[in-house]
């Protein structure tokens, strides 16, 4: 069951990020009056055409990863209202919209993580109470938040562990917040105990941080900036030896699945999707920057042709540009196959 749920999480996350990317291109293209032939969910071959509206064919396709938008005249400036015949500003906006959508989705993932799932590491939550233990006998309940152990204020799991270990074999007062009410409980932490239970027999966690939308938004923006900055600095850190090649390793589909599975496994233990949402944000920002690389067939490569046209006031031959993008696409396919094979041959190392 865990494998199935992780697999569907992988499908959903990847589809949302890829469809979001294409939707960015689509919406800005519509806004700027660029003719669009098709917007597809999934990748061809096509299952069926869902409907047609405004001259756009909306299709459902067999390969269940993301989607695509097919503009009229992507590489042919002779087609009226096509992408290639549009102004430099329109092409720049349309090509930039996909990565911009991924940055926005990354921000939303970070925002949701901090608003609804961020742990308050300054407080200690009792996640589980084991039977036939001092905590169970004293009436400690899952969901209690520990305020004091005797007269020691508890401001983190480290404080809780130190305070309990200092009272082994002695009567100890534990003060907890139970649904807004203060409850005092007495127990004697065990001197001898199973390694997986601890002196009193509880599993410790953190309550969810109570964070407003403005504060969560600031954390979201900071997370986006931090991620983008880290990715820009990565090549320099690699050259200087400050980062290992493993840190800069590209991940394919299996690598992304493994990372999401790892994150969701940790999050299930704490009953909050904090790490998963942060990882989704990291993946989305990574997709945005990868698409902005100045390589033919990528959005960044197409933007380089627009930049050349703006600087030199003349356009590179559409035939040459089309060939460059075709070669770039073939190289990207080869790289994707290689990266995905590496995910199986040499799986990524996860904590």
N, C-alpha and C positions, 0 to 999 in steps of 0.2 A: 504493500500500500504506500509506503514511504516513497519508493521509487516512482510509482505512478504519479503521486502528488508533486514530487519534485520535477518530473518530466513535464507535467502540465504547467507548472510554474515557469519553467524554462520556455515553453512554447508561448505562453501568455506574455511574459516579459519581452522576449525577442520580437514578437509580433507587434506589441504596442510601441516599442521603440522604433522599429522599422516603418510601421504604418504612420507613426507620428512624424517621422522624417519626411516621408513622401507627402503627407498631408500638408506639411509646411510648404513644399514646392507647389502643391496643387492650389492652396488657398491664395498664395501670393500671385501665382500665375493667373488665376481667375480675376483677382483684383486688378492686375495690370492688363487684362484683356488679351492674354495669350490663348490661342486656340489649343484645346486639350482633346485628344482623341479618346483616351481611355484612362480610367483609374481602376486598378485591380487590387483585390484582396488576395494575398498569396501570390505565388509566382506561376507562370504558365508551365504546363498546358492548361488551357481554360476548361473549367467544368461547365459553366454557363454564363450568359449575360444576365445580370440581375434586372437591370432596367437601363433606359437611356433618358437623359435629361440635359437640356441646354447644349445639345450637340456632343455630350460626353457619354461614352459607353462605360457602365459600371459592371465589372466582372468579378466572378468568383473563380479562383484557380486552385490547382491540385496541390502545389507545394505550400504547406501551411506556415510559411515564415514571412511575416511582414506583408509588403505590397509594392506597387509601383505606379508611377504616373507617366503616361506617354504623351508628350507634347507634339503637336504638329510641327514639322520642319525643325527638328532638334539640330540637325546638321546641314540644313538646306535653306539658305537665306532667300531663295526665290519663292518660297511658299508664303503667301500673305498671312499676316497675323500669327505666324509660327514663332517658335522661340528664337531661332537663329536670325529671323528678320526683325526682331524687336530691338528697341533701343539698348544702348550699353547699360543704362540705368536699370531698365526692366530686367535684362539678363542677369545683372549683378544681384538684384533683389531676389529673383526667382531662385538662382543657384545658391544664394546664401541662406534662403529660408529653411532648407532641410536641416543643415547644421544648427541653425538658430532654434528650430523646433526641438532638437535633441538637447540643447542647452536648457531650454525651458522645461522639458520633461525631467531633466536631471535636477533642476531647482525644485520642481514639484515633489520629486521623490525625497529629496533632503528635507523639504518643508514638512511633508507628512511624517517623516521619521522623527523630527524634533517636536512636532506638535502633538503627535499621538502615541509615540513609542519610545521616546528617549528615556533612559533610566536615570533616576535621581540617585546618583552614587553617594550622596551625603546621608541617605537614609537606608535602613535595613528592613527588608520585607521577609517574613516567614513564608517561604513558598510551599513547604511540605513539612508535616509533623509525622514522624514514624511511630507506629504503635509500640507499646511496651518500652517506652523510653521516659526519662525524667520530664521532658517537655510535654509528652502526651499525658502523663499522670498529673501534671500541674494544670492542665487545661489550656495550654498554648494552642492557637489555631492558625491554620494557613490563612494568610491575609493580614495577620497582625503586623503592625509596624513597631519595631523596638525603639523605645525612647531612652530607657536607662537600664543598666545592669548595676544593681545597688545604687550608688550615687554617681556613677560614671555615665555621662551623656554619650550616646551612641551616634556617631556621625559617619559611619561607613562600616563595611564588613570587617575590616582590620580591627577597628575598635571593639566590635562584638566578639571576635575571636580572642583577642587579648584579654578582655574583661572576663570571659567565661573560663579561659585556661588559668587565670589567676585565682579562681574560686573552686578548683576541683576538690570534690569531697566536702565542700562547705555549703551551708544553707545560703541561697542566693535569691535576692529579690529582682525580678525582671518586670519592668513597667512597659506596657505596650499601648499603642493607640489602636483600638478596635472599632472601626466604623465611626470615628470621631469621639469615642468615649475612652477615658483612661482606665486601664485595668492593671491591677497589681497581682503578680503570680510568684509563688515561691517554689523553688526546686533545688535539688542538689546535683550539680554536674558530676558525672561519673569519672572516677580516676582511671578505670579500665573500661574501654569501649571498642566496638568494632570500628575499623579504620574508615568504613564508608558511612558511619553515622555521627561521629563526633561526640563530645561529652554529653550533650543534651538530646541529640537525635532529631535534628532539623536540617532542612535544606534552605540556605540563605539566598536571597535575591535582592532586587531593588524595586521599589515602587516606580510607577511612571511619573516623570517630572511634570509638574503643572506649569505649562508654558503657554503664554498668549500668542496670538497670531503674529503680532509685530516682532516679538522676540524670536519666534520660530522662523520667521521670514529672514531675519538678520543672520541666524545660524545657517539657513539655506543658502543665502547669497555668499556668506563666508566659505561655505563648503564648495560651492561652484568655483569661486576664485582660487581657493586652495588647490583644488583638483587641476584646474587649468595651469596654474603656476607650476605645480609639480610635474606635469607632463612636458611643459616647455623646458624645465630645468633638467629633465631626465637625460637627454643626450650629453650635456656637459658633465653631469654626475658620472655617467658611464665612462667618458673619456678620462676623467680625473681619478677613476677608481673608487669613487664614493658610493657607487651603486653597482650591484652585481648584475651580470647578464640575465639572471633569473628574474630580477625585478622588472626588466624591460621586455620580457618575453611576451610575444603576441599570443593571444588565445583564440582558438577557433570555437566551433559550436560545442564540442565536448568540454573544452576548458570552461566555457561560460556556464554550461550545465553543472559541472562539478563545483564551481564557485557558488552558484545559487543553491545547490544542494547542501554544501557546507554551511552557508549562512543560515538557511532555513532550519537546519538541524540544531544549530545553536539557539536560534530564536524560539523554536518550539519548547526548548527547556526553560526559557524565561517567559514564555507566553506573550512575547511582543516582537513584531517584525522589524526591529531597529536596524540590525545588521543587514538584513535583506534589502530594506529600502535604501540604505546608504550604498550598498553594492549596486543596486539598480541605478542610482544617481551617478556612480563612478563609471559604469558601463555606458550610460547615455552620453556623458561628457566625452568619454573616450571615442565613441562613434562620431560625435560632432567634429572633434579635432582630426580624426583619421580621414573623414570626408573632405576636410579643408586642406589636406596635403596637396601640394602643387604637382600632382601626378595625373597624366591623361586618363580620362574616363571617370575620375572622381570629380566632385563639385569644385574642389580646389584647382584641379587641372583645367577645367573649363573656365574658371574665373581668371586663370593666368592668360588665356587667349583674349579675354575681354580686356584685361589690363594692358596687354601688348597693343591692342587696337586703340585704347585710350591714350597711351604714351606716344606711339608712332603715327597715330592718325591714319592708319591703313589696316586693312583686315588681312589676316593670313588666309590663304586659299582654303575655302570650305572643304575641298577634296583632301588637302593635306591635313586639315584639322580632323576630318572624319577618320583618316587612316591612323593618325596619332591616337585617337580615342579607341579605335579598334585594337591596335597593338597594346595599348595600355590595359584595355579590358582583358585581353588574352593573358597578359602578365599577371594581372590581379587574380584571375581564375587559377593560374598555376600556383601563385603564392597561397591562395586560400586552401587549395588541395594539400600543399606542403604543410601549412600550419595545422590543418585538421589532422593530418597523419601524425604529426608530432605530438598532438594531444593524446593519441592512443599509444604511440611508441614510448614517449617520455612524458607521462602525465604531469601536470603542474603540481608543485608542492604547496600544500595548504597547511596552515597551523593546526 
